[in-house]
């Protein structure tokens, strides 16, 4: 329990330092990001020895998290991820952020619903505003009707939040860029 408290305190400290370091003048970005697997990782900024790609804000949950780069371990903080052909979620998202079901990370994503707003601010200060279109297990994604589906049966979201749980079908929150 003490280790989790220390990890939570460190996450909060990284978030505060990252918030102070990100430029404020960039503003809202209206175009979707290129998929991670095509463009490589987003630029990162090193905060306390951790490569950070930005900040994730979910107003309805009153929560913000620093987001680690592709090379960071998910157990420490939510991080950018790519999904390959073997992904259970069968999605091709432009931005994928994976956390754990620890209380200091993504455990409260179960409370999210369609229509909630999610904001990602990259280290350059660009803001991407998303609306939740789907919230459920990877298994429930197959029954999801309001989706863009590619010819190969994959679902396309502009942002996907994934809770890396021990279950066979992790919780997925699929979002679309707000235009």
JOZISUL-V849258 format. One record per residue. RES is the residue in one small letter. D_CENTER is the distance of its C-alpha to the mean C-alpha in Angstrom with 1 decimal. Layout:
RES/D_CENTER, RES/D_CENTER
This chain:
x/25.4, x/26.3, x/23.8, x/20.9, x/22.3, x/22.5, x/18.9, x/17.8, x/20.2, x/19.0, x/15.3, x/16.9, x/19.1, x/16.5, x/14.7, x/18.2, x/19.2, x/16.2, x/16.7, x/20.3, x/19.9, x/17.7, x/20.3, x/20.7, x/22.6, x/20.3, x/19.3, x/17.5, x/16.7, x/18.0, x/17.3, x/14.4, x/13.1, x/14.9, x/13.3, x/12.3, x/15.2, x/17.6, x/16.9, x/15.9, x/13.4, x/12.7, x/15.2, x/14.8, x/16.9, x/18.4, x/18.5, x/20.7, x/20.6, x/16.8, x/15.2, x/12.5, x/10.6, x/9.9, x/9.1, x/6.7, x/9.5, x/10.3, x/14.1, x/15.3, x/14.3, x/15.4, x/12.6, x/10.9, x/9.3, x/9.9, x/7.4, x/9.8, x/11.0, x/11.7, x/14.7, x/13.6, x/14.0, x/11.3, x/14.0, x/14.1, x/10.7, x/7.0, x/7.1, x/6.7, x/8.6, x/11.0, x/12.8, x/16.5, x/19.4, x/19.4, x/16.0, x/16.8, x/14.4, x/16.4, x/13.9, x/13.6, x/10.4, x/10.6, x/7.1, x/5.3, x/2.8, x/5.7, x/7.6, x/11.2, x/13.2, x/14.9, x/15.7, x/14.3, x/10.8, x/9.5, x/13.1, x/13.3, x/10.8, x/14.2, x/15.5, x/13.3, x/15.5, x/15.9, x/16.4, x/14.1, x/12.6, x/9.1, x/9.5, x/7.9, x/10.9, x/11.6, x/14.4, x/16.9, x/16.4, x/15.2, x/13.5, x/11.6, x/12.1, x/10.9, x/12.8, x/11.9, x/14.2, x/13.8, x/13.1, x/14.9, x/15.5, x/15.4, x/19.1, x/19.1, x/17.3, x/20.7, x/22.3, x/19.9, x/22.2, x/20.3, x/18.6, x/19.2, x/20.5, x/21.6, x/25.0, x/23.9, x/22.3, x/18.6, x/16.4, x/14.7, x/11.6, x/10.5, x/6.7, x/5.9, x/4.3, x/7.0, x/9.3, x/11.6, x/14.8, x/18.3, x/18.9, x/19.6, x/17.1, x/13.7, x/12.2, x/10.0, x/8.8, x/9.6, x/9.8, x/12.4, x/13.0, x/15.6, x/18.8
